[in-house]
Amino acid sequence: MSVKAVTAQAVCPVCDGTGWKSAHAAEHAPNGAPRTVTRCDCVLRARAEKLLRSARIPRRYEHCDLENFDVFPGAHPSLADARFSARAFIERYDPATSCGLMFVGPCGVGKTHLATAILRELIATRGIRGVFYDYRELLKEVQNSYNSSVQTTELEVLRPVFDADVLVLDELGAVKPTEWVWDAVSFVLNTRFNDRKTTIITTNFPDEPAAELEPAGRTFSASEQARAAARRETLGDRITERMRSRLHEMCRTVVMQGKDFRQHVNCANFR
């Protein structure tokens, strides 16, 4: 980025296009000497705008922030608690500590809204490098990198995921689990865990253990088979117990409950 954070149409009245402004007397450089100039706010805004453009936030969530997360009358109390947790996370964010958040709940309660709001706020106010990935799209991109006709390697696809200060991984577990999917999830989460990078996750699957393996040779009654068929899949089922345990080391779980907001309001803000 040029030192002059300006366009041909407008020149910042504070720095006159230089990108620098006079510092307050109380400000000091890292070596303790008094600052005479500091970066102008226009430069910081330009950098934040550039980072937002490269964050891959879907258009339907570009407007999301904590202020327009509407906890409407009669909403489940967990939604207000989740918004409070998101605000506290932003205020206390420290890149030196890698603990993230995992929003768990059914469709339409606002998990993606809050995750995106956190990402946008941290980019705008802290200048962090952040990126948003839909879980299904990320796996498709990794799979496509194996195609000999595609001039992209798996590492090139995953580099933005690994390098981001904050990653939002939306809809974790949405792809039918296979050994390849489990390997890919393990690679992403373990790499970010080892590099102490913050990860924010949303999932529709309850944060519960995987089903226990049934004893070989046992005959099940019709009622037992019916219960097994009706059992709702859990996050442990979708990503394995080993990776669910890793997530508990990486993220604090925030459970959101309530009805699908989109069924009551003609609005696509919530997910």
C-alpha positions as CSV (number, residue, x, y, z in Angstrom):
1,M,0.0,0.0,0.0
2,S,1.3,3.5,-0.9
3,V,2.2,5.8,1.9
4,K,-0.5,8.1,0.6
5,A,-3.7,6.4,1.6
6,V,-5.8,8.5,-0.7
7,T,-7.6,8.3,-4.0
8,A,-7.6,10.7,-6.9
9,Q,-11.1,11.8,-5.8
10,A,-10.3,12.7,-2.2
11,V,-7.4,13.8,-0.1
12,C,-7.5,13.2,3.7
13,P,-7.9,16.6,5.4
14,V,-6.0,15.4,8.5
15,C,-2.8,14.2,6.8
16,D,-3.1,16.0,3.5
17,G,-2.5,12.7,1.7
18,T,0.8,11.9,3.4
19,G,-0.5,9.1,5.5
20,W,1.0,10.6,8.7
21,K,-0.4,12.9,11.3
22,S,1.0,14.7,14.4
23,A,1.2,12.5,17.4
24,H,-0.1,13.4,20.9
25,A,2.6,14.3,23.3
26,A,1.8,11.3,25.5
27,E,2.6,8.8,22.7
28,H,6.0,7.2,22.6
29,A,7.8,5.0,20.1
30,P,8.9,1.4,21.1
31,N,12.3,2.8,22.2
32,G,10.7,5.2,24.6
33,A,11.4,8.4,22.6
34,P,8.4,10.7,22.1
35,R,6.6,10.3,18.8
36,T,6.3,13.3,16.5
37,V,4.1,11.7,13.9
38,T,2.0,8.6,13.7
39,R,-0.1,6.8,11.1
40,C,-3.2,8.6,10.1
41,D,-6.6,7.0,10.6
42,C,-7.2,7.1,6.8
43,V,-4.3,4.6,6.4
44,L,-5.7,2.3,9.0
45,R,-9.2,2.5,7.5
46,A,-7.7,1.7,4.0
47,R,-5.9,-1.3,5.4
48,A,-9.0,-2.5,7.2
49,E,-11.0,-2.2,4.0
50,K,-8.4,-4.2,2.1
51,L,-8.4,-6.9,4.7
52,L,-12.2,-7.1,4.7
53,R,-12.2,-7.5,0.9
54,S,-9.8,-10.4,1.2
55,A,-11.6,-12.1,4.1
56,R,-14.0,-14.0,1.8
57,I,-17.1,-13.0,3.8
58,P,-20.2,-13.9,1.7
59,R,-22.3,-11.0,0.5
60,R,-25.3,-12.1,2.6
61,Y,-23.2,-11.6,5.7
62,E,-21.3,-8.5,4.8
63,H,-23.7,-6.4,6.9
64,C,-23.5,-8.5,10.1
65,D,-22.5,-6.9,13.3
66,L,-23.4,-7.2,17.0
67,E,-25.7,-4.2,16.8
68,N,-28.0,-5.7,14.2
69,F,-28.1,-9.1,15.9
70,D,-31.7,-8.8,16.9
71,V,-32.7,-10.6,20.1
72,F,-36.4,-10.2,19.5
73,P,-39.0,-10.3,22.2
74,G,-39.6,-13.9,23.2
75,A,-36.3,-15.1,21.9
76,H,-34.5,-17.9,23.8
77,P,-32.3,-16.4,26.5
78,S,-29.3,-18.2,25.0
79,L,-29.3,-15.8,22.1
80,A,-28.6,-12.8,24.3
81,D,-26.0,-14.8,26.1
82,A,-24.3,-15.7,22.8
83,R,-24.2,-12.0,21.8
84,F,-22.7,-11.2,25.1
85,S,-20.1,-13.9,24.6
86,A,-19.3,-12.6,21.2
87,R,-18.8,-9.0,22.5
88,A,-16.6,-10.2,25.3
89,F,-14.5,-12.2,22.9
90,I,-13.9,-9.1,20.8
91,E,-13.0,-6.9,23.8
92,R,-10.6,-9.5,25.2
93,Y,-9.1,-10.8,22.0
94,D,-5.4,-11.4,22.3
95,P,-3.5,-13.0,19.4
96,A,-1.1,-14.4,22.0
97,T,-3.8,-16.7,23.2
98,S,-5.4,-19.0,20.7
99,C,-8.7,-19.9,22.3
100,G,-11.6,-19.4,19.9
101,L,-15.4,-19.9,20.0
102,M,-17.7,-22.7,18.8
103,F,-21.3,-21.7,18.2
104,V,-23.5,-24.8,18.5
105,G,-27.2,-24.8,17.7
106,P,-30.0,-25.5,15.1
107,C,-30.4,-23.7,11.8
108,G,-31.5,-20.1,11.9
109,V,-30.5,-19.0,15.4
110,G,-27.8,-16.7,14.3
111,K,-24.5,-18.6,14.6
112,T,-23.0,-17.4,11.4
113,H,-24.2,-13.9,12.0
114,L,-22.3,-13.7,15.3
115,A,-19.2,-15.5,13.9
116,T,-19.0,-13.1,11.0
117,A,-19.7,-10.1,13.3
118,I,-16.6,-11.0,15.4
119,L,-14.4,-11.4,12.3
120,R,-15.5,-8.1,10.8
121,E,-15.0,-6.2,14.1
122,L,-11.5,-7.6,14.7
123,I,-10.5,-6.8,11.2
124,A,-11.8,-3.2,11.4
125,T,-10.5,-2.4,14.9
126,R,-7.4,-4.6,15.3
127,G,-6.2,-5.0,11.8
128,I,-6.0,-8.8,12.0
129,R,-5.8,-11.0,9.0
130,G,-9.1,-13.0,9.0
131,V,-10.8,-15.3,6.6
132,F,-14.2,-16.9,6.3
133,Y,-14.7,-20.4,4.8
134,D,-17.8,-22.5,4.4
135,Y,-16.8,-26.1,5.5
136,R,-18.2,-27.6,2.4
137,E,-16.6,-25.2,0.0
138,L,-13.2,-25.6,1.7
139,L,-13.4,-29.4,1.3
140,K,-14.4,-29.0,-2.4
141,E,-11.4,-26.7,-3.1
142,V,-9.1,-29.2,-1.4
143,Q,-10.5,-32.0,-3.5
144,N,-10.3,-30.0,-6.7
145,S,-6.6,-29.4,-6.0
146,Y,-6.0,-33.2,-6.6
147,N,-7.3,-32.8,-10.2
148,S,-4.4,-32.9,-12.6
149,S,-6.0,-30.2,-14.8
150,V,-6.1,-27.7,-11.9
151,Q,-2.9,-25.8,-11.4
152,T,-3.4,-25.5,-7.7
153,T,-1.9,-27.6,-4.9
154,E,-3.5,-28.6,-1.6
155,L,-1.0,-26.5,0.3
156,E,-1.8,-23.4,-1.9
157,V,-5.5,-23.9,-1.2
158,L,-5.0,-24.2,2.6
159,R,-2.3,-21.5,2.9
160,P,-4.9,-18.7,3.6
161,V,-6.6,-21.0,6.2
162,F,-3.3,-21.7,8.0
163,D,-2.0,-18.1,7.8
164,A,-5.1,-16.3,9.0
165,D,-5.0,-14.8,12.5
166,V,-8.6,-15.7,12.8
167,L,-10.5,-18.3,10.8
168,V,-14.3,-18.6,10.7
169,L,-15.1,-22.2,9.7
170,D,-18.9,-22.3,9.0
171,E,-21.1,-25.4,9.1
172,L,-18.5,-27.8,10.5
173,G,-19.6,-31.4,10.0
174,A,-22.0,-30.5,7.1
175,V,-20.3,-33.0,4.7
176,K,-20.9,-36.7,5.0
177,P,-18.0,-38.1,7.0
178,T,-15.5,-40.3,5.2
179,E,-11.9,-41.2,6.0
180,W,-10.8,-38.5,3.6
181,V,-13.0,-35.8,5.2
182,W,-11.7,-36.8,8.6
183,D,-8.1,-36.5,7.5
184,A,-8.8,-33.1,5.9
185,V,-10.5,-31.8,9.1
186,S,-7.7,-33.2,11.2
187,F,-5.1,-31.5,9.1
188,V,-6.7,-28.1,9.2
189,L,-7.6,-28.1,12.9
190,N,-4.3,-29.6,14.1
191,T,-2.2,-27.2,12.1
192,R,-4.0,-24.2,13.5
193,F,-3.9,-25.6,17.0
194,N,-0.1,-26.2,16.8
195,D,0.4,-22.7,15.3
196,R,-1.7,-21.1,18.1
197,K,-4.1,-19.5,15.7
198,T,-7.7,-18.5,16.7
199,T,-10.5,-20.4,15.1
200,I,-14.2,-19.6,15.3
201,I,-16.6,-22.4,14.4
202,T,-20.3,-22.9,13.8
203,T,-22.0,-26.2,13.7
204,N,-25.6,-27.5,13.6
205,F,-24.6,-30.8,15.2
206,P,-24.9,-31.1,19.0
207,D,-21.6,-31.1,20.8
208,E,-21.9,-34.7,22.0
209,P,-19.9,-37.9,21.7
210,A,-20.0,-40.2,18.8
211,A,-22.2,-43.3,19.0
212,E,-20.4,-46.2,20.7
213,L,-19.5,-49.2,18.5
214,E,-22.1,-51.9,18.8
215,P,-20.9,-55.3,20.1
216,A,-20.2,-57.7,17.2
217,G,-22.7,-60.5,16.8
218,R,-25.4,-59.0,19.0
219,T,-29.0,-59.2,17.8
220,F,-31.0,-56.0,18.3
221,S,-34.8,-55.8,18.9
222,A,-37.0,-53.9,16.6
223,S,-37.4,-51.1,19.1
224,E,-33.6,-50.8,19.6
225,Q,-33.2,-50.6,15.8
226,A,-35.8,-47.9,15.6
227,R,-34.2,-45.8,18.3
228,A,-30.8,-46.2,16.6
229,A,-32.3,-45.1,13.2
230,A,-34.0,-42.1,14.8
231,R,-30.9,-41.0,16.8
232,R,-29.7,-37.6,15.8
233,E,-26.1,-37.5,14.6
234,T,-23.7,-35.6,16.8
235,L,-20.5,-33.6,16.2
236,G,-18.6,-36.6,17.4
237,D,-20.2,-38.7,14.7
238,R,-19.4,-36.1,12.0
239,I,-15.7,-35.3,12.8
240,T,-14.7,-38.2,15.2
241,E,-14.3,-38.0,18.9
242,R,-10.6,-37.3,18.6
243,M,-11.2,-34.1,16.7
244,R,-14.1,-33.1,18.9
245,S,-11.7,-33.4,21.9
246,R,-9.2,-31.2,20.0
247,L,-11.9,-28.6,19.4
248,H,-12.5,-28.4,23.2
249,E,-8.9,-27.4,23.5
250,M,-9.2,-24.8,20.8
251,C,-12.6,-23.2,21.4
252,R,-15.1,-22.4,24.1
253,T,-18.5,-23.7,23.3
254,V,-21.4,-21.3,23.1
255,V,-24.8,-23.1,22.8
256,M,-27.6,-21.3,21.0
257,Q,-31.2,-22.5,21.1
258,G,-34.5,-21.3,19.6
259,K,-36.6,-21.5,16.5
260,D,-35.4,-20.9,13.0
261,F,-35.6,-17.1,12.8
262,R,-35.9,-17.2,9.0
263,Q,-39.2,-19.1,9.3
264,H,-40.8,-16.1,11.1
265,V,-39.1,-13.1,9.5
266,N,-38.4,-12.6,5.8
267,C,-34.8,-12.0,6.4
268,A,-31.6,-13.9,5.6
269,N,-29.4,-12.4,8.3
270,F,-29.4,-15.5,10.5
271,R,-28.0,-18.9,10.1
